[in-house]
Amino acid sequence: MSGHFFAGSYDGDAANLPPDARLECRICWHVYDPAEGDPVAQVPPGTPFSALPAHWTCPNCDADPSGFLVIA
């Protein structure tokens, strides 16, 4: 990761995330959990954040995926 990103940031490269990584929207705090997928966007359970469709945005506030933070 580069030094100019804040804690929790995945540096915009979802390929570096483990497949089971959970991420939280920094705007509305929605949590994307790969085990659950995203029923609103018809993303099936088991879909890692790195495999979300290119058009996917936060189901609550439409934030871009780059605004999500890795949570423990």
N, C-alpha and C positions, 0 to 999 in steps of 0.2 A: 504494500500500500504506500501511496505517496504521503508525505508529511503534511500536506495541506488539508486533509480531510479530518473531520471530527470523530470522536469516539462513537463506535457503532456503525459508522459508514462502511460500506463494502467497496468504496472507491469506484462505484458505477459499473463494476465488472462482476455480474452475477455468476459468471463461470467459476469464480474463485470461491463461491459459497458451497458448503456441504449440502447434499440433496435434502437433508431434513432441517435446514436452517429456517427459523421463524423470523419474520421481519415485521416491523411496526411502522406505520405511516407517521411521519413526524408532524403532520398537520392535524389529523383527526384521531390518531392512536389506534386505527384499525390494525389488527394483527393478521398477516397472511401466514397460515399454517399449512404446509404442504400436505399434512395428513388429512386435512379437511378440503383442500382445494378452494374453489370459489364458485358456489352454486349460481350466483348472480350472473357471472360471465361464462357459465357452463364449463368451468375448468374442473376436471375430475380430481377426486382425492388421489394423493400420491404424486401430484405434479410439483416438482421443485420450482422455486422462485426463478431459477435460471431458464426454465422451460415454459414460462408464461408466454402467451401470444404477444406479438409485438404491439398490438393495439390495447393491451390490458392496462387499466388504470385502477386506482383505489376504488372499490365499490361504494365507499361512503362519500368521498370528496373529489374524486377524479384526479387525484395527485398522480404524477408520473412515478413509475417504479424507482427511479433514481432518488426519490425523496424518502425511501424506506430505510430504516435502520435495523441492523441485526440485533436481536434480543437473545438473551441467554435462556 
